[in-house]
């Protein structure tokens, strides 16, 4: 199992989620509104938010835990739908997941996702 975290532009969220929903047996997706900055520190960005002396850019984080055989489909979908070719398109992180426990049923492992 892997957790895929993607930080993308908010304007691309609908495109990404629409295509993710087409992936058969996708366990589910968590979406969060976030803000941050990359190497440029948001200095050149028109959409920046200034809080005190720090400039941030609004982004959206998508998180999904999938079996290993779904990783490529999910990553390819996010990458193709979130891509604009401009700086600030975002990042995709793939992390190992040791275990999952479904709180309602106490089911563990791959069946819990």
Residue pairs with C-beta under 8 A, 6 or more apart in sequence:
1 65
1 66
1 67
1 68
1 96
1 97
1 100
1 110
1 113
2 65
2 66
2 68
2 71
2 94
2 95
2 96
2 97
3 63
3 64
3 65
3 94
3 95
3 96
3 97
4 62
4 63
4 64
4 65
4 66
4 71
4 74
4 75
4 78
4 92
4 93
4 94
5 61
5 62
5 63
5 92
5 93
5 95
6 16
6 61
6 62
6 63
6 78
6 82
6 90
6 91
6 92
6 93
7 34
7 36
7 59
7 60
7 61
7 90
7 91
8 16
8 59
8 60
8 62
8 78
8 82
8 89
8 90
9 59
9 60
9 82
9 84
9 88
9 89
9 90
10 33
10 58
10 59
10 60
12 60
12 81
12 82
12 84
13 31
13 60
13 62
15 81
15 82
16 62
16 77
16 78
16 81
16 82
17 29
17 31
17 62
18 81
19 77
19 80
19 81
20 26
20 29
20 62
20 64
20 74
20 77
20 78
23 70
23 73
23 74
23 77
25 70
26 64
26 66
26 70
26 74
27 64
27 65
27 66
27 113
28 64
28 113
29 62
29 63
29 64
30 62
30 63
30 64
31 60
31 61
31 62
31 63
32 60
32 61
32 63
33 58
33 60
34 58
34 59
34 60
34 61
35 49
35 56
35 57
35 58
35 59
36 56
36 57
36 59
37 54
37 55
37 56
37 57
38 57
38 87
38 88
40 87
41 55
42 48
42 55
42 56
42 57
43 55
45 55
45 57
45 88
47 57
47 58
48 55
48 56
48 57
49 55
49 56
49 57
49 58
50 56
57 88
59 90
62 78
64 74
65 97
65 100
65 113
66 74
66 113
67 110
67 113
71 94
75 92
75 94
78 92
79 92
82 89
82 90
83 89
99 108
99 109
100 108
100 109
100 110
100 112
100 113
101 107
101 108
101 112
102 108
102 111
102 112
105 112
